[in-house]
Amino acid sequence: MNEASEAPEASAASHVPEQYRLSRDGRLVLEIRGEPGILVSVSAPPPRPGTGPVTHPFATATFHTAETEGELGELLREASDLDGFLAAAEAAGYTVERVDA
């Protein structure tokens, strides 16, 4: 193989989704990655046997506080992409910190 045909494979293999931590009043409330995946709740019970977890089309996230989960979940459902969600979360008073992989 020549270098030109190897470049796209190397690029795809090295793609790491963007990761962020959201906090409020110095307390971690959400960890989120910019890739389709599962939303892990602290306030809802685990999925019933035979049912799948809650998923999202552009985010994989773990909520850390029940008191902020409803608001953040609503912002996530209303956003069309990760950048839109992060902007809405900042506007709502959350601190957004990018995590370097």
BABA-431108 format. One line per 10 residues: number of its first residue (from 1); their letters; for each residue x, y, z of C-alpha. Coordinates in Angstrom, 1 decimal, padded with zeros to 4 digits, always signed. Each point is the difference from the previous one (the first is absolute). Example, Ala and Ser with C-alpha at 12.3 -4.5 7.8 and 13.67 -1.06 7.14 Angstrom:
<vexnus>
1	AS	+012.3 -004.5 +007.8; +001.4 +003.4 -000.7
</vexnus>
This chain:
<vexnus>
1	MNEASEAPEA	+000.0 +000.0 +000.0; +001.2 +003.5 -000.6; -000.1 +002.8 +002.5; -003.1 +001.7 -001.5; -002.1 -003.1 +000.5; +001.2 -000.5 +003.6; -000.8 +003.5 +001.2; -003.8 -000.3 +000.3; +000.3 -003.2 +002.0; +002.5 +001.6 +002.4
11	SAASHVPEQY	-002.2 +003.1 +000.4; -003.1 -002.0 +000.8; +001.8 -002.3 +002.4; +001.4 +003.0 +001.9; -003.3 +001.9 +000.4; -000.7 +000.6 +003.6; -003.4 +001.5 +000.9; -000.1 +003.3 +001.8; -000.5 -000.3 +003.7; -001.3 +002.5 +002.5
21	RLSRDGRLVL	-000.8 +000.4 +003.7; -002.8 +002.3 +001.1; -000.2 +001.4 +003.5; -002.1 +002.3 +002.0; +001.2 +001.8 +003.2; +003.2 -002.0 -000.2; -001.8 -003.4 -000.1; +000.3 -002.5 -002.9; -003.4 -000.5 -001.4; +000.6 -001.6 -003.4
31	EIRGEPGILV	+002.7 -001.7 -002.1; -000.8 -000.2 -003.7; +001.7 -001.2 -003.2; -000.9 +001.0 -003.5; -001.0 -003.4 -001.4; -003.2 -001.8 -000.2; -000.6 -002.2 +003.1; -001.6 -000.6 +003.4; -001.3 +002.5 +002.5; +000.7 -001.1 +003.5
41	SVSAPPPRPG	-002.4 +001.3 +002.6; +000.5 +000.4 +003.8; -003.7 +000.6 +000.6; -001.6 -002.8 -002.2; +000.2 -003.7 +000.8; +001.9 -002.2 -002.4; -001.8 -001.3 -003.1; -002.4 -002.9 +000.6; +001.2 -003.4 -001.3; -000.6 -000.3 -003.7
51	TGPVTHPFAT	+000.0 +003.8 -000.6; +002.9 +002.0 -001.1; +001.6 +003.1 +001.7; -000.9 +003.5 -000.9; +002.1 +001.1 -003.1; +000.7 +003.3 -001.7; +000.9 +000.7 -003.7; +003.0 +002.2 +000.7; +001.0 -000.4 +003.6; +001.2 -002.6 +002.6
61	ATFHTAETEG	-000.5 +001.5 +003.4; +000.1 -000.8 +003.7; -002.1 +002.2 +002.3; +001.4 +000.5 +003.5; -002.7 +001.9 +001.9; -003.8 -000.7 +000.0; -000.8 +003.7 +000.6; +001.6 +001.1 -003.3; -000.8 -003.0 -002.1; -003.5 +001.1 -001.1
71	ELGELLREAS	+001.2 +003.4 -001.2; +003.0 -001.4 -001.8; -002.0 -002.8 -001.5; -002.4 +002.5 -001.4; +002.8 +002.2 -001.4; +001.5 -003.2 -001.6; -003.4 -001.0 -001.6; -000.5 +003.5 -001.4; +003.5 +000.4 -001.5; +000.7 -001.0 -003.6
81	DLDGFLAAAE	+003.7 -000.7 +000.7; +002.6 -000.1 +002.8; +001.1 +003.6 -000.6; -003.6 +001.2 +000.3; -000.4 -002.0 +003.3; +003.2 +001.4 +001.4; -001.0 +003.6 -000.9; -003.5 -000.5 +001.6; +001.6 -001.5 +003.1; +002.4 +003.0 +000.4
91	AAGYTVERVD	-002.9 +002.4 -000.5; -001.9 -001.8 +002.8; +002.9 +000.6 +002.4; +002.1 -003.2 -000.3; +003.7 +000.1 -000.3; +001.3 -002.0 -003.0; +003.5 -001.4 +000.0; +001.5 -001.9 -002.9; +001.9 -003.1 +001.0; +003.1 -000.8 -001.9
101	A	+000.4 -003.7 -000.9
</vexnus>
